[in-house]
Amino acid sequence: MPFVLKVAFRYLTANKGQTSLLITGVAVGVFVFVFMSSLIGGLAVFLVTRTVGDISHVTIEAPSREAEAIPVGGDRELLLVTQPSSTTRELLRTADAFLPVIEASPDVKAVSPQVVGNGFVVRGQVRAAVSVTGVDPDKVSAIADLGKRLVKGSTALSSSTILIGKALADDLGVTVGQVVRLQSDRGIDRPFLVGGLFEIGLEALDSRAAFVNLSAARTLFGVEQGLSRIEVKLNDLYQADAVAKRLAAETGLKATPWTASNAQLLDGLRAQASSGNLIKSFALITIVIGVASALSLSTYRRRPEIGIMRAMGATRRFVTMVFIVQGALIGVFGGLIGTALGFAALSPFPLPEVAGPGAFPVDVRLGAYDLAFVLTAVAATLASILPSLSAARVAPASVLTQ
């Protein structure tokens, strides 16, 4: 063992009570750092999962048609402006050519081709406006996991069954096995058997969404060929912006990431992360002040010993290193204890993705344990520099003559 390390250990163990209290203080600061990292990260995962987990991460649609000015009769001074009809839906006419390209992307988890439109669900004298989505029967839960949110019935979609939200079913007074009529905004009216009721937890879906078979949606909205949109779910929803740009470049279609319509959520998460970083910074500052104060006091109390070491030939560099090593050891031991306590305390909590209502949204995976340990060790080492320089300036003569 190097002599510097041996002397540093001797100084630390000479007053075990003070050293234990100092390491405990550092460990508490590290625990706060780990806890805040897991809390802020877990809360972000919880909010994003609840708000974005059941919607499309990237939505691919046909490019919007703009108004065009066309010369009339060859006269360039006389122009006819053509405005796209507000009742005409833009369709992906050649969607079959783009689907393999989208599905082949390594970032894509699931793809759901859809025909969508508006209409009314009618039961007796009760009418409710709904947004109708036609999906492939085998991709009912590709975007919103209706299988897990199902409260009654089945997600199996035939050409004559419909899935509606439980809130909508309560408004209509219907349940599974009963018949409702669906009137599209194209004036087409068809009876459907309620096959299942779901409850996602979002009012817009539970009270206004209806899912039917893709072929039934084509009939309802007069779409013989093509699709209204393609919804894409990603393995990592935070890559939505980059994936949307790439898919738009590869297909020439309009690709909209979920972040475009959730700017307020992202702003809130960024503000929340900034608040967490501020609290963690205060924890590190507390560690620095504590270590610097303790080592400064140790320097003052050990002036006679330092003077004797200097008189016996110890260099200023040696004295400096003794106190820097003390700071580093305090940071290492406090960091290890703090991260271990943080992991042990956070492990019993369920992950935010599977946490139920009212659960504490901490994520043990996001404790930033390695960062907390490294920053603590570095901060404690830096905190020891000023006390070590003060110790190195002790003159042997000034101590021996006292």
ABEGO torsion letter per residue (X at the ends): XBAAAAAAAAAAAABAAAAAAAAAAAAAAAAAAAAAAAAAAAAAAAAAAAAAAABBABBBBBBBBBBBBBBBGGBAABBBBBBBBAABBBBBAAAAAAAAAAAABAABABBBBBBBBBBBBBBEABBBBBBBBBBBAAAAAAABBAAAABABEBABBBAABBBBBAAAAAAAGBBBGBBBBBBBAAGBBBBBBBABBBBAGBAAAAAABBBBBAAAAAAAAGBABEBABBBBBBABAAAAAAAAAAAAAAAGBBBBBAAAAAAAAAAAAAAAAAAAAAAAAAAAAAAAAAAAAAAAAAAAAAAAAAAAAAAAGBBAAAAAAAAAAAAAAAAAAAAAAAAAAAAAAAAABBBAAABBBGBBBBBAAAAGAAAAAAAAAAAAAAAAAAAAAAAAABBAAAAAAX
